[in-house]
Amino acid sequence: MFDQENKPSIFSQTIYRLPKPVELAEFKNFNLSADEIYNGFCYTMVGRGMPNLDNKRMIKDGIQMLIDMYPKNQEYRKALDKVK
């Protein structure tokens, strides 16, 4: 299971939607690895269910939004590579 302690608040729930910009803004306060980012987005967008193509697309789009907001963070790019 994904450890939600000391992570962005969006990772503490399953929302089944893309994150809002205000939720992504919180990421600047955390130094997350690519694995933590990928696992967090999976938990947030899929929960404990099985990821399907639509869910994977949403995870990819959510991480891309994060890259667009913080383009210099290489861990976000590595997390995106995990989705592909």
C-alpha positions in Angstrom: 0.0 0.0 0.0 1.1 3.6 -0.7 2.4 5.4 2.4 0.5 8.7 2.6 2.3 10.2 5.5 4.4 13.3 4.7 3.0 13.4 1.1 0.9 15.9 -0.8 -2.7 15.9 0.5 -4.0 14.8 -2.8 -2.3 11.4 -2.2 -4.4 10.8 0.9 -7.5 10.0 -1.1 -8.9 8.4 -4.2 -10.4 11.1 -6.4 -10.8 9.5 -9.8 -10.1 12.8 -11.5 -7.3 15.0 -12.7 -5.8 17.1 -9.9 -6.6 20.8 -9.7 -3.7 23.3 -10.0 -4.0 24.2 -6.3 -3.5 20.6 -5.5 -0.4 20.4 -7.7 1.0 23.6 -6.2 1.5 21.7 -2.9 4.1 19.4 -4.6 6.8 22.1 -4.3 6.9 21.4 -0.6 7.9 17.8 -1.0 11.0 16.1 -2.4 9.4 13.0 -3.9 11.1 10.3 -5.9 9.7 9.2 -9.3 8.4 6.0 -7.6 6.6 8.0 -4.9 5.0 10.3 -7.5 3.9 7.4 -9.8 2.5 5.4 -6.8 0.8 8.4 -5.4 -0.9 9.3 -8.7 -1.9 5.6 -9.1 -3.5 5.6 -5.6 -5.2 8.9 -6.2 -6.6 8.1 -9.6 -7.2 4.4 -9.4 -7.3 3.5 -5.7 -6.9 -0.2 -5.1 -8.6 -1.2 -8.3 -6.9 -2.4 -11.5 -5.6 0.4 -13.8 -7.3 0.4 -17.2 -6.3 2.4 -20.3 -8.5 5.4 -19.3 -7.0 5.4 -15.8 -3.4 5.1 -17.2 -4.2 8.0 -19.5 -5.5 10.1 -16.5 -2.3 9.2 -14.5 -0.2 10.3 -17.4 -2.1 13.5 -17.9 -1.9 14.3 -14.2 1.8 13.8 -14.1 2.2 15.9 -17.3 0.3 18.7 -15.5 2.9 18.5 -12.7 5.7 18.7 -15.3 4.1 21.7 -16.9 3.9 23.4 -13.5 7.5 22.5 -12.5 9.4 21.8 -15.7 12.9 21.7 -14.0 12.0 18.7 -11.7 13.5 15.6 -13.3 11.8 13.2 -10.9 8.4 14.3 -12.4 9.8 13.3 -15.9 11.0 10.0 -14.6 7.6 9.4 -13.1 6.0 10.0 -16.4 8.3 7.5 -18.0 6.9 4.9 -15.6 3.4 5.4 -17.0 4.5 4.8 -20.6 
